[in-house]
Amino acid sequence: MKKIVLAMLLVAAVTAVAQTAQAPAQGAATPPTQKKEIKDPAEYNAYVGAIQQTDPAAKVSGLEAFLTQYPNSVMKEDALELLMGAYQQTGNAAKMQDTATKVLAANPCNLRALALLSFTKRAMAEAGQNAAQNLTEAGQYGEKGLQCVQTAPKPEGTTAEEFEKLKKETSGIFSGAAGMAAYSAKDYAKAQQYLGAAVQADPPDASSLRDVYPLALSYLTPPFCPPPTPAGADAAPATPATPPPAGCSDVAKATAGLFYIARATALAQGPGKTQIGKFGQSKYNKFHGGTDGWDDLVAKAGTATTPAGITITQYVPPTPAQQCADLLKTKKVEEMAFAEWQLCLAEGNPPDAEKVWTTLKGKPLVMQAHIISIDAAAKATKLMLAGSEDDIEAKKADIDLTMAAAIPKKDMPKEDADFQFQGVPTSYTPKPFVMTMNEGAMIVKSAPKKATPVHKKPAH
């Protein structure tokens, strides 16, 4: 769509510029209403002859000849702008861009030339042509254009209404180019600002996907800010809150990103629609904790153009103390795995930790753990074991077991191997967690108490 808009801008330039040329004044004729006036009749005839050509190639030849013969003409910028449009009509992209730079040399705030270069450089970058440099240049032209929209005077031969339309249409092109350059540079805040403006300037159809999709990515590429811990969730003494990662997307930004990726899903056509939809749904699931509501969001985003009024609840995982409390509602302490005992004793609310310890203390327990180290020098062999999967992976002991007697050399287990035993808990330290056990005895058959990875992020 913006390619069509750009072509229309160049065509409009032909009409506007053609109206600015004034014939040489003769005698006491009424002074021209336009400021630009060609006083030399030969120059005037050369200019009019060139711009009146209907064939684009003939117009190119006429304007090139005029600019060569009259390089300092009062109509230089106008002639260059018409030449830029003529090269566009002939399909000579290289000459079109070269002429656009000449227009800017004559007037650094020529909106049509800035729009052409912003659009063309961005398109070349997106096509993989010297992407980094072209996108950087597109962003520079875009930002310059946005500045010039605020200060550029109305061109001669253009009505106030036409000028406002020109500024609106070029602003969308400028914002899109500046936004893509910012996104490429990982300046996500600036990308959100510029691409958001581009999306609002776009028509509400599939053509806007070019800006909607990168706008969504500018919100979704940074990680989501972690949700706050629910008030009163733990009875343990409060600890200072960990500041969120720099640049992370808070609830408002995450909601905006999810809305725009849903809108991209709704706007996309062909194979890309499925790919964008899967990506969007995965991001939605990560933030919301489920896919419920995703289809409804896509339906809403198909007609809405902004996330105003859209609410998406962020999933808040249960705290370790909440996990322990939930476990005690569904399991007896005797039925819990070692890792679940560890969770409650290290992280549970004091009443829950006390309940678990009262049940375990002094009771013989049959378990399986992983050997971290063995001290066979003492009268009673001592083993440092890891009972939870997290600690097994970290090779960190969470059980200090003293056997009832020395283990015979022929029966001595090996380090970094599983070990089945019976032991009696006598004490524990919550952090770092270590349960002390004595009266240890080897068990030959498989034991039921195998660790479960409860320290990992709860599934949802």
C-alpha positions as CSV (number, residue, x, y, z in Angstrom):
1,M,0.0,0.0,0.0
2,K,2.8,2.4,0.8
3,K,4.4,1.8,-2.6
4,I,1.1,2.9,-4.1
5,V,1.1,6.0,-1.8
6,L,4.6,6.8,-2.8
7,A,3.8,6.6,-6.5
8,M,0.8,8.9,-6.0
9,L,3.0,11.4,-4.2
10,L,5.3,11.5,-7.1
11,V,2.4,11.9,-9.6
12,A,1.0,14.7,-7.4
13,A,4.3,16.4,-7.6
14,V,4.0,16.7,-11.4
15,T,0.8,18.7,-11.1
16,A,1.9,20.8,-8.1
17,V,5.3,21.6,-9.6
18,A,3.9,22.4,-13.1
19,Q,1.7,25.1,-11.6
20,T,4.6,27.0,-10.1
21,A,6.3,28.1,-13.3
22,Q,5.4,31.6,-14.4
23,A,5.9,33.2,-17.8
24,P,8.3,36.1,-18.0
25,A,6.7,39.4,-17.1
26,Q,5.9,41.7,-20.1
27,G,5.3,45.4,-19.9
28,A,2.9,46.5,-17.2
29,A,1.1,43.1,-16.9
30,T,-0.3,42.1,-13.6
31,P,2.4,40.7,-11.3
32,P,2.4,36.9,-11.0
33,T,0.8,35.4,-7.9
34,Q,3.6,32.8,-7.5
35,K,7.0,33.7,-6.1
36,K,9.0,31.7,-8.5
37,E,9.4,33.3,-11.9
38,I,11.6,32.4,-14.9
39,K,12.7,35.8,-16.4
40,D,14.6,34.4,-19.4
41,P,12.1,33.4,-22.2
42,A,14.5,30.8,-23.5
43,E,14.8,29.2,-20.1
44,Y,11.1,29.4,-19.6
45,N,10.4,27.7,-22.9
46,A,12.9,24.9,-22.2
47,Y,11.3,24.3,-18.8
48,V,7.8,24.2,-20.1
49,G,8.8,22.1,-23.0
50,A,10.3,19.5,-20.7
51,I,7.5,19.3,-18.2
52,Q,4.8,19.1,-20.8
53,Q,6.2,15.9,-22.2
54,T,3.7,13.0,-21.7
55,D,6.2,10.2,-22.4
56,P,8.3,9.5,-19.3
57,A,11.5,8.9,-21.3
58,A,11.0,12.1,-23.2
59,K,10.4,14.0,-20.0
60,V,13.6,12.6,-18.6
61,S,15.6,13.8,-21.6
62,G,14.0,17.2,-21.5
63,L,14.5,17.8,-17.8
64,E,18.1,16.5,-17.9
65,A,18.8,18.9,-20.7
66,F,17.1,21.8,-18.9
67,L,19.1,21.1,-15.7
68,T,22.4,20.9,-17.6
69,Q,21.7,24.2,-19.5
70,Y,20.3,26.0,-16.5
71,P,22.0,24.5,-13.3
72,N,21.1,27.6,-11.2
73,S,17.5,28.0,-12.4
74,V,14.9,29.2,-9.9
75,M,13.0,26.0,-10.9
76,K,15.9,23.7,-10.1
77,E,14.3,21.9,-7.1
78,D,11.0,21.6,-9.0
79,A,12.7,20.3,-12.1
80,L,14.6,17.7,-10.0
81,E,11.5,16.6,-8.3
82,L,9.7,16.1,-11.6
83,L,12.8,14.3,-12.9
84,M,12.7,12.0,-9.8
85,G,9.1,11.1,-10.7
86,A,9.9,10.6,-14.3
87,Y,12.7,8.1,-13.5
88,Q,10.2,6.3,-11.2
89,Q,7.8,6.0,-14.1
90,T,10.5,4.6,-16.4
91,G,11.5,2.0,-13.7
92,N,15.0,3.3,-13.3
93,A,15.4,2.9,-9.5
94,A,19.1,3.9,-9.4
95,K,18.5,7.2,-11.3
96,M,15.4,7.9,-9.2
97,Q,17.4,7.6,-6.0
98,D,20.3,9.6,-7.4
99,T,17.9,12.3,-8.4
100,A,16.3,12.3,-5.0
101,T,19.6,13.0,-3.3
102,K,20.0,15.9,-5.7
103,V,16.6,17.2,-4.7
104,L,17.7,17.1,-1.0
105,A,20.9,18.9,-1.9
106,A,18.7,21.7,-3.3
107,N,16.3,21.5,-0.3
108,P,17.2,19.2,2.6
109,C,13.5,19.2,3.7
110,N,11.8,18.2,0.4
111,L,9.2,15.7,1.8
112,R,8.7,13.8,-1.4
113,A,12.5,13.1,-1.8
114,L,12.8,12.1,1.8
115,A,9.8,9.8,1.6
116,L,11.1,8.2,-1.6
117,L,14.6,7.5,-0.1
118,S,13.1,6.3,3.3
119,F,10.8,3.9,1.5
120,T,13.3,2.7,-1.1
121,K,16.2,2.2,1.4
122,R,13.9,0.2,3.7
123,A,12.6,-1.9,0.9
124,M,16.1,-2.7,-0.3
125,A,17.2,-3.7,3.3
126,E,14.2,-5.9,3.7
127,A,15.0,-7.6,0.3
128,G,18.5,-8.3,1.7
129,Q,20.4,-5.7,-0.3
130,N,23.2,-4.4,1.9
131,A,20.6,-4.6,4.7
132,A,22.5,-3.0,7.6
133,Q,23.6,0.1,5.7
134,N,20.4,0.6,3.8
135,L,18.3,0.2,6.9
136,T,20.5,2.7,8.8
137,E,20.1,5.2,5.9
138,A,16.4,4.6,5.8
139,G,16.1,5.4,9.4
140,Q,18.2,8.6,9.0
141,Y,16.0,9.8,6.1
142,G,12.9,8.8,8.2
143,E,13.9,10.8,11.2
144,K,14.9,13.8,9.1
145,G,11.5,13.6,7.4
146,L,9.7,13.6,10.7
147,Q,11.6,16.7,11.7
148,C,10.9,18.4,8.3
149,V,7.1,17.6,8.5
150,Q,7.0,20.0,11.5
151,T,8.9,22.8,9.8
152,A,8.6,22.5,6.0
153,P,6.8,25.5,4.3
154,K,3.9,24.7,2.0
155,P,5.2,24.3,-1.5
156,E,4.0,26.8,-4.1
157,G,1.1,25.5,-6.2
158,T,-0.1,23.3,-3.3
159,T,-3.3,24.0,-1.3
160,A,-3.4,23.8,2.4
161,E,-5.5,20.7,2.2
162,E,-3.1,19.1,-0.2
163,F,-0.1,19.9,2.0
164,E,-1.7,18.4,5.1
165,K,-2.4,15.3,3.1
166,L,1.2,15.2,1.9
167,K,2.5,15.6,5.5
168,K,0.2,12.8,6.8
169,E,1.1,10.3,4.1
170,T,4.8,11.0,4.2
171,S,4.8,10.8,8.0
172,G,3.7,7.2,7.8
173,I,6.6,6.3,5.5
174,F,9.0,8.2,7.7
175,S,7.8,6.6,10.9
176,G,8.0,3.1,9.4
177,A,11.6,3.5,8.2
178,A,12.7,5.1,11.5
179,G,11.0,2.4,13.5
180,M,12.6,-0.5,11.5
181,A,16.0,1.1,11.9
182,A,15.5,1.5,15.6
183,Y,14.3,-2.1,15.9
184,S,17.3,-3.4,14.0
185,A,19.5,-1.4,16.4
186,K,17.7,-3.0,19.4
187,D,16.4,0.4,20.5
188,Y,13.0,-1.1,21.3
189,A,11.5,2.0,23.0
190,K,12.2,4.1,19.9
191,A,11.0,1.3,17.7
192,Q,7.7,1.2,19.6
193,Q,7.3,4.9,19.3
194,Y,7.9,5.1,15.5
195,L,6.3,1.9,14.4
196,G,3.3,2.7,16.6
197,A,2.9,5.9,14.6
198,A,3.4,4.1,11.3
199,V,0.7,1.6,12.2
200,Q,-1.8,4.3,13.0
201,A,-1.1,5.9,9.7
202,D,-1.5,2.6,7.8
203,P,-4.8,1.5,6.3
204,P,-6.5,-1.2,8.3
205,D,-5.7,-4.0,5.9
206,A,-3.1,-6.6,5.1
207,S,-0.7,-4.0,3.8
208,S,-0.1,-2.8,7.3
209,L,1.4,-6.1,8.3
210,R,4.8,-4.6,7.2
211,D,4.6,-2.3,10.3
212,V,2.4,-4.3,12.6
213,Y,4.6,-7.4,12.8
214,P,7.9,-5.6,13.7
215,L,5.9,-3.4,16.1
216,A,4.8,-6.6,17.9
217,L,8.4,-7.9,18.0
218,S,9.6,-4.6,19.5
219,Y,7.4,-5.4,22.5
220,L,7.9,-9.2,22.6
221,T,11.7,-9.4,22.0
222,P,12.6,-8.1,25.5
223,P,11.8,-10.7,28.2
224,F,8.6,-10.3,30.1
225,C,9.1,-8.7,33.5
226,P,8.5,-11.3,36.3
227,P,5.2,-11.0,38.1
228,P,5.4,-9.6,41.7
229,T,5.1,-12.0,44.6
230,P,1.6,-12.0,45.9
231,A,1.2,-10.1,49.2
232,G,1.0,-12.4,52.2
233,A,2.0,-15.5,50.2
234,D,4.8,-16.4,52.6
235,A,5.0,-16.1,56.3
236,A,8.8,-16.0,56.2
237,P,10.5,-12.6,56.8
238,A,10.3,-10.4,53.8
239,T,13.3,-10.1,51.6
240,P,14.2,-7.1,49.4
241,A,12.4,-7.3,46.0
242,T,14.6,-8.2,43.1
243,P,14.5,-5.4,40.5
244,P,13.1,-6.5,37.1
245,P,15.6,-6.9,34.3
246,A,16.5,-3.7,32.5
247,G,14.2,-3.1,29.5
248,C,11.9,-6.0,30.2
249,S,8.3,-5.7,29.0
250,D,5.9,-5.0,31.9
251,V,2.2,-5.9,31.8
252,A,1.2,-2.9,29.6
253,K,4.0,-3.5,27.1
254,A,3.4,-7.3,27.1
255,T,-0.3,-6.7,26.4
256,A,0.5,-4.3,23.6
257,G,3.0,-6.8,22.1
258,L,0.5,-9.7,22.3
259,F,-2.3,-7.6,20.8
260,Y,-0.1,-6.6,17.8
261,I,1.1,-10.2,17.2
262,A,-2.5,-11.2,17.3
263,R,-3.3,-8.5,14.8
264,A,-0.5,-9.7,12.6
265,T,-2.0,-13.2,12.8
266,A,-5.3,-11.8,11.8
267,L,-3.9,-9.7,8.9
268,A,-1.4,-12.3,7.5
269,Q,-2.2,-14.4,4.5
270,G,-0.8,-17.6,3.1
271,P,1.8,-19.9,4.9
272,G,3.1,-17.0,7.0
273,K,-0.3,-16.8,8.8
274,T,0.2,-20.2,10.5
275,Q,3.8,-19.4,11.4
276,I,3.0,-16.0,13.0
277,G,0.0,-17.5,14.8
278,K,2.1,-20.3,16.4
279,F,4.7,-17.7,17.5
280,G,2.1,-15.4,18.9
281,Q,0.3,-18.2,20.7
282,S,3.5,-19.4,22.3
283,K,4.3,-15.9,23.6
284,Y,0.7,-15.6,24.9
285,N,1.0,-18.9,26.7
286,K,4.3,-17.9,28.3
287,F,2.8,-14.7,29.6
288,H,-0.7,-15.8,30.5
289,G,0.0,-19.4,31.6
290,G,-2.3,-21.0,29.1
291,T,-3.8,-20.5,25.6
292,D,-7.3,-19.8,26.8
293,G,-8.4,-16.5,25.3
294,W,-5.9,-16.5,22.4
295,D,-8.5,-17.1,19.7
296,D,-10.7,-14.4,21.1
297,L,-7.8,-12.0,21.1
298,V,-7.0,-12.7,17.4
299,A,-10.7,-12.1,16.6
300,K,-10.7,-8.7,18.4
301,A,-7.3,-7.7,16.9
302,G,-8.8,-8.4,13.5
303,T,-11.0,-5.3,13.8
304,A,-9.4,-3.2,16.5
305,T,-6.3,-1.1,15.6
306,T,-5.0,-0.4,19.1
307,P,-4.7,-2.4,22.3
308,A,-6.9,0.1,24.1
309,G,-9.4,-1.8,26.4
310,I,-7.5,-5.1,25.9
311,T,-6.7,-6.9,29.2
312,I,-4.5,-10.0,29.5
313,T,-3.8,-11.5,32.9
314,Q,-0.2,-12.4,33.6
315,Y,0.4,-15.8,35.1
316,V,1.7,-15.7,38.7
317,P,3.4,-19.0,39.7
318,P,2.8,-20.2,43.2
319,T,5.6,-19.4,45.7
320,P,7.5,-22.3,47.2
321,A,5.5,-21.9,50.4
322,Q,2.2,-22.1,48.4
323,Q,3.5,-25.2,46.7
324,C,4.2,-26.8,50.1
325,A,0.8,-25.8,51.4
326,D,-0.9,-27.3,48.3
327,L,1.1,-30.5,48.7
328,L,0.0,-31.0,52.3
329,K,-3.6,-30.7,51.1
330,T,-3.3,-33.6,48.7
331,K,-0.6,-35.8,50.2
332,K,0.3,-37.3,53.5
333,V,3.9,-36.5,54.6
334,E,4.8,-40.1,54.5
335,E,3.8,-40.3,50.8
336,M,5.8,-37.3,49.7
337,A,9.2,-37.6,47.9
338,F,12.4,-36.4,49.5
339,A,12.5,-33.3,47.2
340,E,9.0,-32.4,48.5
341,W,10.1,-32.7,52.1
342,Q,13.0,-30.5,51.2
343,L,10.7,-27.9,49.7
344,C,8.5,-27.7,52.8
345,L,11.4,-27.8,55.3
346,A,13.4,-25.1,53.4
347,E,10.7,-22.9,52.0
348,G,7.4,-23.7,53.7
349,N,5.5,-21.6,56.2
350,P,6.6,-22.4,59.8
351,P,3.5,-24.4,60.7
352,D,3.9,-26.5,57.5
353,A,7.6,-27.1,58.0
354,E,6.9,-28.1,61.6
355,K,4.2,-30.6,60.5
356,V,6.6,-32.2,58.0
357,W,9.5,-32.4,60.5
358,T,7.4,-33.7,63.3
359,T,6.4,-36.6,61.0
360,L,9.9,-37.4,59.8
361,K,12.1,-36.8,62.9
362,G,13.3,-40.0,64.5
363,K,11.4,-42.3,62.0
364,P,13.4,-44.9,59.9
365,L,13.1,-43.9,56.2
366,V,13.8,-46.1,53.2
367,M,15.2,-43.9,50.4
368,Q,17.3,-43.7,47.3
369,A,19.8,-41.0,46.7
370,H,23.0,-40.2,44.7
371,I,26.4,-40.5,46.3
372,I,28.4,-37.2,46.3
373,S,31.3,-38.3,48.5
374,I,32.2,-41.2,50.9
375,D,34.2,-40.9,54.1
376,A,35.2,-44.5,55.0
377,A,38.0,-43.5,57.5
378,A,35.7,-43.1,60.5
379,K,34.4,-46.0,62.7
380,A,31.0,-45.6,61.0
381,T,31.1,-44.9,57.3
382,K,29.7,-41.4,56.4
383,L,28.2,-40.5,53.1
384,M,27.2,-37.2,51.6
385,L,24.2,-37.8,49.3
386,A,21.9,-35.8,46.9
387,G,18.3,-36.7,47.2
388,S,16.5,-34.2,44.9
389,E,16.9,-34.1,41.2
390,D,18.0,-30.4,41.4
391,D,20.8,-31.2,43.8
392,I,21.8,-34.3,41.8
393,E,22.2,-32.2,38.7
394,A,24.2,-29.6,40.7
395,K,26.2,-32.4,42.4
396,K,25.4,-30.8,45.8
397,A,24.8,-32.9,48.9
398,D,21.5,-32.4,50.7
399,I,21.7,-35.5,53.0
400,D,24.5,-36.2,55.6
401,L,24.2,-39.9,56.4
402,T,26.1,-41.7,59.1
403,M,25.9,-45.5,58.8
404,A,25.3,-47.6,61.8
405,A,28.7,-49.2,61.3
406,A,31.6,-49.2,58.8
407,I,30.7,-50.6,55.4
408,P,32.9,-53.6,54.4
409,K,35.3,-52.9,51.7
410,K,33.7,-55.5,49.4
411,D,30.3,-53.8,49.8
412,M,31.6,-50.3,49.5
413,P,29.5,-48.3,47.0
414,K,31.1,-46.0,44.4
415,E,30.8,-42.2,44.3
416,D,28.6,-40.7,41.6
417,A,26.2,-43.7,41.8
418,D,22.8,-44.3,43.2
419,F,22.5,-45.6,46.7
420,Q,19.6,-47.3,48.4
421,F,19.5,-47.1,52.2
422,Q,17.5,-46.7,55.4
423,G,18.3,-43.8,57.7
424,V,16.8,-41.9,60.7
425,P,16.5,-38.1,60.4
426,T,17.9,-36.3,63.4
427,S,18.1,-32.6,62.4
428,Y,18.2,-30.4,59.3
429,T,19.4,-26.9,58.2
430,P,17.0,-25.1,55.9
431,K,19.4,-23.0,53.8
432,P,21.4,-24.5,52.3
433,F,19.3,-27.5,52.9
434,V,21.0,-30.5,54.5
435,M,19.1,-33.3,56.4
436,T,21.3,-35.1,58.9
437,M,20.5,-38.8,59.3
438,N,22.1,-41.7,61.3
439,E,21.7,-45.4,61.9
440,G,22.2,-45.8,58.2
441,A,21.8,-49.3,56.6
442,M,22.3,-50.4,53.0
443,I,19.2,-51.6,51.1
444,V,19.6,-53.9,48.2
445,K,16.2,-53.8,46.5
446,S,14.7,-50.7,44.9
447,A,13.4,-48.0,47.2
448,P,10.2,-46.1,46.7
449,K,11.4,-42.6,47.6
450,K,12.9,-41.2,44.4
451,A,13.4,-37.4,44.0
452,T,11.0,-35.3,41.9
453,P,12.0,-32.0,40.4
454,V,9.8,-29.7,42.5
455,H,12.3,-26.9,42.5
456,K,11.8,-26.2,38.9
457,K,9.3,-23.7,37.6
458,P,5.8,-25.1,38.0
459,A,4.3,-26.4,34.9
460,H,1.3,-24.7,33.4
